């Protein structure tokens, strides 16, 4: 069991503000907590989103398009993931993981399907 946390400091590059993602993993390696794994996770996430819409004015036969900026849209997702965790004899760790999930509440948004992934480096004491 564990938790992934992401805080975005650059609003220009990424629309995600933050996420907290607790997970539960099942490892299939020969040693404790190593090798190939699958995980189930939940994710509380916040994004900045634009809502694009259009309408037709029948009196003038004109189509209008507009967008609305919605800051800090919070949702909760459930998902699954997979990856591999390798540990050297000296205790250095390399972990690569990918996951995909679905937001549960604000389904009219562009962020219905969410993903997470990472390359983690560490040291086991």
WOPE-V507581 format. One record per helix or strand of 3 or more residues. SS is the DSSP state (alpha for helix, beta for strand). FROM is the first residue (numbers start at 1). LEN is the number of residues. Records with the same first field share a line. If there is no record, write none. Layout:
SS: FROM-LEN + FROM-LEN
//
This chain:
beta: 2-6 + 16-12 + 35-23 + 62-26 + 92-12 + 113-11
//
